[in-house]
Amino acid sequence: MFGAFRPSHVNLGGLLWKVPWKLSPTRKANARARLKKVDAVIEAVRASGVQCGSLTQALQLPKEHEMPARDKYTVFTPHARGYRKGIHKVPKWTRLTLRTNPKGF
């Protein structure tokens, strides 16, 4: 109970990994680079001559340079005050295609 590893309020505080309220410039750059790599893969598959339904859907998505910053770093959510929340607050956001939002948002 007493000693170097005694429980304290910090140790018993609950959530250990905190999510920052906004993306850092480094994480924004990494997100842009990730979008560019996905665009390159889609373009390479299209150039190879493969045709499938998921490829036609991927070709309709906006490319990284066509997306406004608002769509790159935030997503629509009906629960937030301004109907937007940071992309990094979405679970597994690096694996999801979050390039489209409802019209007007």
mmCIF file of the C-alpha atoms, coordinates in Angstrom:
data_MODEL
# 
_entry.id   MODEL 
# 
loop_
_atom_site.group_PDB 
_atom_site.id 
_atom_site.type_symbol 
_atom_site.label_atom_id 
_atom_site.label_alt_id 
_atom_site.label_comp_id 
_atom_site.label_asym_id 
_atom_site.label_entity_id 
_atom_site.label_seq_id 
_atom_site.pdbx_PDB_ins_code 
_atom_site.Cartn_x 
_atom_site.Cartn_y 
_atom_site.Cartn_z 
_atom_site.occupancy 
_atom_site.B_iso_or_equiv 
_atom_site.pdbx_formal_charge 
_atom_site.auth_seq_id 
_atom_site.auth_comp_id 
_atom_site.auth_asym_id 
_atom_site.auth_atom_id 
_atom_site.pdbx_PDB_model_num 
ATOM 1   C CA . MET A 1 1   ? 0.000   0.000  0.000   1.00 0.00 ? 1   MET A CA 1 
ATOM 2   C CA . PHE A 1 2   ? 2.794   2.416  0.837   1.00 0.00 ? 2   PHE A CA 1 
ATOM 3   C CA . GLY A 1 3   ? 5.918   2.847  -1.232  1.00 0.00 ? 3   GLY A CA 1 
ATOM 4   C CA . ALA A 1 4   ? 6.875   3.684  -4.787  1.00 0.00 ? 4   ALA A CA 1 
ATOM 5   C CA . PHE A 1 5   ? 3.837   2.035  -6.400  1.00 0.00 ? 5   PHE A CA 1 
ATOM 6   C CA . ARG A 1 6   ? 1.072   3.171  -4.068  1.00 0.00 ? 6   ARG A CA 1 
ATOM 7   C CA . PRO A 1 7   ? -2.226  4.048  -5.775  1.00 0.00 ? 7   PRO A CA 1 
ATOM 8   C CA . SER A 1 8   ? -2.833  7.731  -6.270  1.00 0.00 ? 8   SER A CA 1 
ATOM 9   C CA . HIS A 1 9   ? -5.499  9.872  -7.925  1.00 0.00 ? 9   HIS A CA 1 
ATOM 10  C CA . VAL A 1 10  ? -3.469  10.026 -11.128 1.00 0.00 ? 10  VAL A CA 1 
ATOM 11  C CA . ASN A 1 11  ? -3.006  6.261  -11.254 1.00 0.00 ? 11  ASN A CA 1 
ATOM 12  C CA . LEU A 1 12  ? -6.665  5.597  -10.538 1.00 0.00 ? 12  LEU A CA 1 
ATOM 13  C CA . GLY A 1 13  ? -7.962  8.363  -12.767 1.00 0.00 ? 13  GLY A CA 1 
ATOM 14  C CA . GLY A 1 14  ? -9.568  6.289  -15.521 1.00 0.00 ? 14  GLY A CA 1 
ATOM 15  C CA . LEU A 1 15  ? -8.901  7.154  -19.162 1.00 0.00 ? 15  LEU A CA 1 
ATOM 16  C CA . LEU A 1 16  ? -5.192  6.949  -19.791 1.00 0.00 ? 16  LEU A CA 1 
ATOM 17  C CA . TRP A 1 17  ? -4.917  7.842  -23.482 1.00 0.00 ? 17  TRP A CA 1 
ATOM 18  C CA . LYS A 1 18  ? -6.354  11.287 -24.019 1.00 0.00 ? 18  LYS A CA 1 
ATOM 19  C CA . VAL A 1 19  ? -7.478  12.491 -27.455 1.00 0.00 ? 19  VAL A CA 1 
ATOM 20  C CA . PRO A 1 20  ? -6.376  16.063 -28.220 1.00 0.00 ? 20  PRO A CA 1 
ATOM 21  C CA . TRP A 1 21  ? -9.137  18.465 -29.220 1.00 0.00 ? 21  TRP A CA 1 
ATOM 22  C CA . LYS A 1 22  ? -7.487  19.320 -32.551 1.00 0.00 ? 22  LYS A CA 1 
ATOM 23  C CA . LEU A 1 23  ? -5.053  17.689 -34.944 1.00 0.00 ? 23  LEU A CA 1 
ATOM 24  C CA . SER A 1 24  ? -1.415  18.726 -34.747 1.00 0.00 ? 24  SER A CA 1 
ATOM 25  C CA . PRO A 1 25  ? 0.291   19.935 -37.954 1.00 0.00 ? 25  PRO A CA 1 
ATOM 26  C CA . THR A 1 26  ? 2.227   16.665 -38.124 1.00 0.00 ? 26  THR A CA 1 
ATOM 27  C CA . ARG A 1 27  ? -0.910  14.556 -37.903 1.00 0.00 ? 27  ARG A CA 1 
ATOM 28  C CA . LYS A 1 28  ? -2.570  16.734 -40.553 1.00 0.00 ? 28  LYS A CA 1 
ATOM 29  C CA . ALA A 1 29  ? 0.410   16.193 -42.867 1.00 0.00 ? 29  ALA A CA 1 
ATOM 30  C CA . ASN A 1 30  ? 0.250   12.454 -42.253 1.00 0.00 ? 30  ASN A CA 1 
ATOM 31  C CA . ALA A 1 31  ? -3.490  12.444 -43.051 1.00 0.00 ? 31  ALA A CA 1 
ATOM 32  C CA . ARG A 1 32  ? -2.862  14.322 -46.314 1.00 0.00 ? 32  ARG A CA 1 
ATOM 33  C CA . ALA A 1 33  ? -0.064  11.928 -47.248 1.00 0.00 ? 33  ALA A CA 1 
ATOM 34  C CA . ARG A 1 34  ? -2.352  8.974  -46.512 1.00 0.00 ? 34  ARG A CA 1 
ATOM 35  C CA . LEU A 1 35  ? -5.064  10.418 -48.763 1.00 0.00 ? 35  LEU A CA 1 
ATOM 36  C CA . LYS A 1 36  ? -2.515  10.963 -51.556 1.00 0.00 ? 36  LYS A CA 1 
ATOM 37  C CA . LYS A 1 37  ? -1.306  7.361  -51.265 1.00 0.00 ? 37  LYS A CA 1 
ATOM 38  C CA . VAL A 1 38  ? -4.884  6.098  -51.524 1.00 0.00 ? 38  VAL A CA 1 
ATOM 39  C CA . ASP A 1 39  ? -5.418  8.287  -54.602 1.00 0.00 ? 39  ASP A CA 1 
ATOM 40  C CA . ALA A 1 40  ? -2.263  6.836  -56.162 1.00 0.00 ? 40  ALA A CA 1 
ATOM 41  C CA . VAL A 1 41  ? -3.445  3.267  -55.560 1.00 0.00 ? 41  VAL A CA 1 
ATOM 42  C CA . ILE A 1 42  ? -6.879  3.997  -57.043 1.00 0.00 ? 42  ILE A CA 1 
ATOM 43  C CA . GLU A 1 43  ? -5.253  5.569  -60.098 1.00 0.00 ? 43  GLU A CA 1 
ATOM 44  C CA . ALA A 1 44  ? -2.866  2.627  -60.526 1.00 0.00 ? 44  ALA A CA 1 
ATOM 45  C CA . VAL A 1 45  ? -5.724  0.109  -60.355 1.00 0.00 ? 45  VAL A CA 1 
ATOM 46  C CA . ARG A 1 46  ? -7.703  2.149  -62.882 1.00 0.00 ? 46  ARG A CA 1 
ATOM 47  C CA . ALA A 1 47  ? -4.700  2.317  -65.222 1.00 0.00 ? 47  ALA A CA 1 
ATOM 48  C CA . SER A 1 48  ? -4.200  -1.448 -64.992 1.00 0.00 ? 48  SER A CA 1 
ATOM 49  C CA . GLY A 1 49  ? -7.561  -2.021 -66.676 1.00 0.00 ? 49  GLY A CA 1 
ATOM 50  C CA . VAL A 1 50  ? -9.354  -3.739 -63.805 1.00 0.00 ? 50  VAL A CA 1 
ATOM 51  C CA . GLN A 1 51  ? -13.080 -3.000 -63.625 1.00 0.00 ? 51  GLN A CA 1 
ATOM 52  C CA . CYS A 1 52  ? -15.261 -3.610 -60.587 1.00 0.00 ? 52  CYS A CA 1 
ATOM 53  C CA . GLY A 1 53  ? -18.012 -1.887 -58.671 1.00 0.00 ? 53  GLY A CA 1 
ATOM 54  C CA . SER A 1 54  ? -15.840 -0.730 -55.805 1.00 0.00 ? 54  SER A CA 1 
ATOM 55  C CA . LEU A 1 55  ? -13.404 0.860  -58.261 1.00 0.00 ? 55  LEU A CA 1 
ATOM 56  C CA . THR A 1 56  ? -16.182 2.848  -59.931 1.00 0.00 ? 56  THR A CA 1 
ATOM 57  C CA . GLN A 1 57  ? -17.310 4.055  -56.498 1.00 0.00 ? 57  GLN A CA 1 
ATOM 58  C CA . ALA A 1 58  ? -13.725 4.988  -55.594 1.00 0.00 ? 58  ALA A CA 1 
ATOM 59  C CA . LEU A 1 59  ? -13.337 6.981  -58.808 1.00 0.00 ? 59  LEU A CA 1 
ATOM 60  C CA . GLN A 1 60  ? -16.360 9.107  -57.855 1.00 0.00 ? 60  GLN A CA 1 
ATOM 61  C CA . LEU A 1 61  ? -14.750 10.188 -54.579 1.00 0.00 ? 61  LEU A CA 1 
ATOM 62  C CA . PRO A 1 62  ? -12.934 13.537 -54.578 1.00 0.00 ? 62  PRO A CA 1 
ATOM 63  C CA . LYS A 1 63  ? -9.143  13.446 -54.733 1.00 0.00 ? 63  LYS A CA 1 
ATOM 64  C CA . GLU A 1 64  ? -7.047  14.906 -51.925 1.00 0.00 ? 64  GLU A CA 1 
ATOM 65  C CA . HIS A 1 65  ? -6.288  18.136 -53.786 1.00 0.00 ? 65  HIS A CA 1 
ATOM 66  C CA . GLU A 1 66  ? -9.979  18.605 -54.627 1.00 0.00 ? 66  GLU A CA 1 
ATOM 67  C CA . MET A 1 67  ? -11.143 18.316 -51.014 1.00 0.00 ? 67  MET A CA 1 
ATOM 68  C CA . PRO A 1 68  ? -11.526 21.426 -48.864 1.00 0.00 ? 68  PRO A CA 1 
ATOM 69  C CA . ALA A 1 69  ? -9.658  21.422 -45.571 1.00 0.00 ? 69  ALA A CA 1 
ATOM 70  C CA . ARG A 1 70  ? -12.961 21.136 -43.736 1.00 0.00 ? 70  ARG A CA 1 
ATOM 71  C CA . ASP A 1 71  ? -13.599 17.724 -45.318 1.00 0.00 ? 71  ASP A CA 1 
ATOM 72  C CA . LYS A 1 72  ? -10.020 16.518 -44.854 1.00 0.00 ? 72  LYS A CA 1 
ATOM 73  C CA . TYR A 1 73  ? -9.891  17.097 -41.113 1.00 0.00 ? 73  TYR A CA 1 
ATOM 74  C CA . THR A 1 74  ? -13.513 16.919 -39.933 1.00 0.00 ? 74  THR A CA 1 
ATOM 75  C CA . VAL A 1 75  ? -16.524 14.658 -40.458 1.00 0.00 ? 75  VAL A CA 1 
ATOM 76  C CA . PHE A 1 76  ? -20.259 15.156 -40.165 1.00 0.00 ? 76  PHE A CA 1 
ATOM 77  C CA . THR A 1 77  ? -21.922 14.086 -36.940 1.00 0.00 ? 77  THR A CA 1 
ATOM 78  C CA . PRO A 1 78  ? -25.477 14.924 -35.907 1.00 0.00 ? 78  PRO A CA 1 
ATOM 79  C CA . HIS A 1 79  ? -24.486 15.014 -32.226 1.00 0.00 ? 79  HIS A CA 1 
ATOM 80  C CA . ALA A 1 80  ? -21.862 17.787 -32.254 1.00 0.00 ? 80  ALA A CA 1 
ATOM 81  C CA . ARG A 1 81  ? -22.766 21.450 -31.850 1.00 0.00 ? 81  ARG A CA 1 
ATOM 82  C CA . GLY A 1 82  ? -21.731 22.530 -35.356 1.00 0.00 ? 82  GLY A CA 1 
ATOM 83  C CA . TYR A 1 83  ? -22.494 19.099 -36.852 1.00 0.00 ? 83  TYR A CA 1 
ATOM 84  C CA . ARG A 1 84  ? -18.754 18.484 -37.350 1.00 0.00 ? 84  ARG A CA 1 
ATOM 85  C CA . LYS A 1 85  ? -16.122 16.727 -35.283 1.00 0.00 ? 85  LYS A CA 1 
ATOM 86  C CA . GLY A 1 86  ? -12.420 16.156 -35.745 1.00 0.00 ? 86  GLY A CA 1 
ATOM 87  C CA . ILE A 1 87  ? -11.555 13.210 -37.944 1.00 0.00 ? 87  ILE A CA 1 
ATOM 88  C CA . HIS A 1 88  ? -9.183  11.890 -35.282 1.00 0.00 ? 88  HIS A CA 1 
ATOM 89  C CA . LYS A 1 89  ? -12.097 11.360 -32.886 1.00 0.00 ? 89  LYS A CA 1 
ATOM 90  C CA . VAL A 1 90  ? -13.630 8.741  -35.199 1.00 0.00 ? 90  VAL A CA 1 
ATOM 91  C CA . PRO A 1 91  ? -12.640 5.189  -34.178 1.00 0.00 ? 91  PRO A CA 1 
ATOM 92  C CA . LYS A 1 92  ? -10.179 3.633  -36.651 1.00 0.00 ? 92  LYS A CA 1 
ATOM 93  C CA . TRP A 1 93  ? -10.293 6.791  -38.803 1.00 0.00 ? 93  TRP A CA 1 
ATOM 94  C CA . THR A 1 94  ? -7.135  5.858  -40.704 1.00 0.00 ? 94  THR A CA 1 
ATOM 95  C CA . ARG A 1 95  ? -8.879  2.793  -42.137 1.00 0.00 ? 95  ARG A CA 1 
ATOM 96  C CA . LEU A 1 96  ? -12.156 4.412  -43.172 1.00 0.00 ? 96  LEU A CA 1 
ATOM 97  C CA . THR A 1 97  ? -13.136 6.317  -46.299 1.00 0.00 ? 97  THR A CA 1 
ATOM 98  C CA . LEU A 1 98  ? -14.421 9.596  -44.873 1.00 0.00 ? 98  LEU A CA 1 
ATOM 99  C CA . ARG A 1 99  ? -14.251 11.758 -47.979 1.00 0.00 ? 99  ARG A CA 1 
ATOM 100 C CA . THR A 1 100 ? -17.935 12.498 -48.426 1.00 0.00 ? 100 THR A CA 1 
ATOM 101 C CA . ASN A 1 101 ? -20.413 14.290 -46.167 1.00 0.00 ? 101 ASN A CA 1 
ATOM 102 C CA . PRO A 1 102 ? -24.119 15.102 -46.496 1.00 0.00 ? 102 PRO A CA 1 
ATOM 103 C CA . LYS A 1 103 ? -24.870 18.043 -48.809 1.00 0.00 ? 103 LYS A CA 1 
ATOM 104 C CA . GLY A 1 104 ? -24.757 21.326 -46.967 1.00 0.00 ? 104 GLY A CA 1 
ATOM 105 C CA . PHE A 1 105 ? -22.367 20.062 -44.319 1.00 0.00 ? 105 PHE A CA 1 
# 
